[in-house]
Amino acid sequence: MQTLRTIATFVLLLLSVWLGGTCTTDAAPRSTVTAAVGQPAGGQQDRILFILASATVHGTSTLPASVSFGEVVHAWDVFHAAGYAVDFVSPDGGAVPILDDYVSDDVAHRLDDARIMRGLRGTVTPAQIDPTQYRAVYYVGGSNAMYGVAENVALQRIAMQVYEGNGGVISAVCHGTAGIVNLQLAGGQYLVSGKRISGYPEEHERQDAPYFHQFPFLIRQTVVSRGGAFRTVESDDPHVEVDGRLVTGQNYASATPVAQAVVEALRVHTVQASNQAAAQP
């Protein structure tokens, strides 16, 4: 019986690797997170909004999809250390999917970190968010980021209020870049137009795998069609593009440097705003 269980576990692991998206690392054995909806935290602390996808499957299939847990943790650590509070929003609110294959060994213990898990178990809906309270948004990757975020009008409005209304930063990592492809400035121009952008390119996907054929669009192709300059590296090394107040990273390894670049962009913007205010008569 034990032998059969071992064989079954091995087969399921191979199947999961074959069916799932990228932006993943080797996973620790953990369960999908479920719980009730929460509320954004209060207080006057400067805040950053993590935008996550609610989708649990790829498109119309039954192929499982997930948030990239490490892309949450690594960015959260940087923002927390810099003194920012973090809130979590998703299209549907409530718990977001966290599958085993999307939890790397180095962050598996953080599934017990109540500070992070409280937000992931109870993401708020866009209607519960006051976008004037945020300095930046951060689009989290994972295979499910391809679904339900880019076309969500309420999330688009939040992001553009932060960017144009608040003078804040828009950031994304890996498949999270899918979430920004439809964002438009007040004048109708696409946010990515004329900007240097990175994200997970379709040529790095397993294009013969079933999940890939569920993608509603391709990240590089769409960014380029919107007038953006899409830049990547061939390796799995971190790669970040900073173009003004737009910060994007290519892959899982880029989560930390993306967050660091956001913190720096906010610092520079604050200094510039202070200098401009001081120069006024």
C-alpha positions in Angstrom: 0.0 0.0 0.0 2.8 2.4 0.9 4.4 1.7 -2.5 1.2 2.5 -4.3 0.9 5.7 -2.4 4.5 6.7 -3.4 3.8 5.9 -7.0 0.6 7.9 -7.0 2.3 10.9 -5.4 5.0 10.8 -8.0 2.5 10.7 -10.9 0.5 13.5 -9.4 3.6 15.6 -9.1 4.6 15.1 -12.7 1.1 15.9 -13.8 1.0 19.1 -11.8 4.3 20.3 -13.3 3.0 19.5 -16.8 -0.3 21.3 -16.3 0.6 24.3 -14.2 1.9 27.7 -15.4 5.4 29.1 -14.8 6.5 31.8 -12.2 6.8 28.7 -10.0 9.6 27.1 -7.9 9.9 23.8 -6.2 7.1 23.6 -3.6 6.7 22.5 0.0 3.7 20.3 0.7 1.0 22.7 1.7 -2.7 23.0 1.1 -4.7 25.6 -0.8 -5.7 28.5 1.4 -9.3 29.2 2.1 -11.1 31.6 4.5 -13.4 34.6 4.8 -13.2 38.1 3.4 -11.4 40.8 5.5 -11.1 44.5 5.4 -8.2 46.9 4.5 -6.2 47.9 7.5 -6.8 51.4 8.9 -4.3 54.1 10.1 -2.3 56.9 8.6 0.7 54.7 7.6 1.7 55.0 3.9 0.1 52.0 2.1 0.8 49.8 -0.9 -1.9 47.7 -2.5 -1.1 44.2 -3.7 -3.4 43.2 -6.7 -4.0 39.5 -7.0 -6.1 37.3 -9.2 -9.0 35.2 -7.9 -9.0 32.6 -10.7 -8.4 29.0 -9.5 -8.2 27.4 -12.9 -6.8 28.2 -16.3 -9.5 29.8 -18.4 -12.4 27.5 -19.1 -10.4 24.4 -18.2 -10.0 22.4 -15.0 -6.3 23.0 -14.9 -5.3 24.4 -11.5 -3.9 28.0 -11.4 -2.4 29.8 -8.4 -0.9 33.0 -7.0 2.9 32.9 -6.7 3.3 32.9 -2.9 7.0 33.9 -3.0 6.2 36.9 -5.1 3.9 38.1 -2.3 6.4 37.3 0.5 9.5 38.8 -1.0 7.9 42.0 -1.9 6.0 42.2 1.4 9.3 41.9 3.3 10.8 44.8 1.4 7.8 47.1 1.8 7.4 46.2 5.4 11.1 46.9 6.1 10.7 50.3 4.4 7.8 51.2 6.7 4.8 50.7 4.3 1.6 48.9 5.2 0.2 46.4 2.7 -3.4 45.6 1.7 -4.6 42.8 -0.6 -7.3 43.1 -3.2 -8.6 40.6 -5.8 -11.5 40.7 -8.3 -13.8 38.4 -6.2 -12.4 39.1 -2.7 -11.8 36.3 -0.1 -9.1 33.7 -0.3 -6.8 33.5 -3.2 -5.5 30.1 -4.4 -2.0 29.1 -3.2 -1.1 25.7 -4.7 1.9 23.6 -3.5 3.8 24.1 -6.7 3.8 27.9 -6.1 5.3 27.8 -2.6 9.1 27.5 -2.8 11.1 25.9 0.1 12.5 29.2 1.2 9.1 30.7 1.9 7.1 27.7 2.9 7.4 28.6 6.6 5.7 31.9 5.9 2.4 30.1 5.3 2.3 30.4 9.1 2.9 34.1 9.1 -0.4 35.6 10.2 0.6 39.1 9.0 0.6 37.9 5.4 -1.9 35.1 5.5 -4.6 37.2 7.1 -4.5 39.3 3.9 -4.3 36.4 1.5 -7.1 34.5 3.2 -9.3 37.6 3.2 -8.5 39.8 0.2 -11.0 42.7 -0.2 -13.0 43.5 -3.4 -12.2 46.5 -5.5 -15.4 48.2 -4.2 -13.9 48.1 -0.6 -10.8 50.0 -1.7 -10.3 53.7 -1.3 -7.6 54.3 -4.0 -6.6 57.7 -2.6 -5.0 56.0 0.3 -2.2 54.2 -1.6 1.3 55.2 -2.8 1.7 52.2 -5.1 0.1 49.1 -6.5 1.9 45.8 -7.0 0.5 43.2 -9.4 1.4 39.8 -8.2 2.3 37.0 -10.6 1.5 33.3 -10.7 -0.4 31.5 -13.4 -3.8 32.8 -12.4 -2.7 36.4 -13.0 -3.6 35.9 -16.7 -7.3 35.7 -15.8 -9.8 38.2 -14.5 -7.4 41.1 -13.7 -6.5 42.9 -16.9 -10.1 43.3 -17.9 -11.4 44.3 -14.5 -12.5 47.9 -14.8 -12.7 48.6 -11.1 -9.1 47.5 -10.6 -8.0 49.6 -13.6 -9.6 52.7 -12.0 -7.8 52.0 -8.7 -4.4 51.6 -10.4 -4.9 54.8 -12.5 -6.0 56.8 -9.5 -2.8 55.8 -7.7 -0.7 56.6 -10.7 -2.3 59.8 -12.0 -4.3 61.0 -9.1 -1.9 60.2 -6.3 1.3 60.5 -8.3 2.1 57.0 -7.2 3.9 53.9 -8.6 2.5 51.0 -10.6 4.5 47.8 -10.4 4.2 44.2 -11.5 6.2 41.1 -11.6 6.3 38.0 -13.8 2.7 37.1 -15.0 1.5 40.1 -12.9 2.5 42.2 -15.9 -0.6 40.8 -17.6 -2.6 43.0 -15.3 -1.3 46.3 -16.6 -1.6 45.8 -20.4 -5.1 47.5 -20.6 -4.4 50.4 -18.3 -5.0 53.7 -19.9 -4.1 57.3 -19.0 -6.8 60.0 -18.8 -6.1 61.0 -22.3 -6.7 57.5 -23.6 -3.1 56.4 -24.2 -2.1 53.0 -22.9 0.1 53.2 -19.9 2.7 50.9 -21.4 2.9 53.0 -24.6 6.4 54.3 -25.1 7.5 52.6 -21.8 10.2 50.0 -21.1 8.3 47.0 -19.8 9.3 43.5 -18.5 7.3 40.5 -17.5 7.1 36.8 -18.2 7.5 36.3 -22.0 5.5 33.8 -23.9 8.7 32.3 -25.4 9.6 31.1 -21.9 6.3 29.3 -21.5 5.8 25.6 -22.1 3.9 26.2 -25.3 3.1 22.6 -25.9 1.5 22.3 -22.4 -2.4 22.4 -22.0 -2.3 25.5 -19.7 -0.7 27.7 -22.4 -3.6 27.2 -24.8 -5.9 28.7 -22.2 -4.2 32.1 -22.1 -6.5 34.9 -23.2 -3.6 36.9 -24.6 0.2 36.9 -24.6 2.1 39.3 -22.4 5.0 40.3 -24.7 2.7 40.4 -27.8 0.1 42.6 -26.1 2.6 45.0 -24.6 4.3 45.5 -28.0 0.9 46.0 -29.7 0.1 48.7 -27.1 3.3 50.5 -28.0 5.5 49.3 -25.2 9.2 48.2 -25.5 9.2 44.7 -23.9 12.6 43.7 -22.5 13.8 40.4 -21.0 16.8 38.3 -20.4 17.3 34.7 -21.5 18.2 33.4 -18.1 16.2 33.1 -14.8 18.2 35.9 -13.3 16.3 38.9 -11.9 15.5 41.6 -14.5 13.7 44.8 -13.7 12.7 47.7 -15.9 12.1 51.1 -14.3 10.5 53.8 -16.5 9.5 56.7 -14.3 6.8 55.6 -11.9 6.3 52.3 -13.7 8.3 49.3 -12.4 8.1 45.8 -13.9 10.1 42.6 -13.3 10.5 39.5 -15.6 10.3 36.6 -13.2 10.0 35.1 -9.8 13.6 36.2 -8.9 12.6 39.8 -9.7 10.1 40.2 -6.9 12.6 41.6 -4.4 14.3 44.0 -6.8 11.0 45.2 -8.1 9.9 46.1 -4.6 13.2 47.8 -3.9 12.8 49.8 -7.1 9.3 50.8 -6.0 10.6 52.0 -2.7 13.3 54.0 -4.4 10.9 55.5 -6.9 8.6 56.6 -4.1 11.6 58.2 -2.3 12.6 60.1 -5.4 9.1 61.2 -6.1 8.7 62.5 -2.5 12.0 64.4 -2.7 11.0 66.0 -6.1 7.6 66.9 -4.7 9.1 68.5 -1.6 11.6 70.5 -3.7 8.9 71.7 -6.0 6.8 72.8 -3.1 9.7 74.6 -1.5 10.4 76.4 -4.8 6.9 77.9 -5.0 6.6 81.5 -3.8 
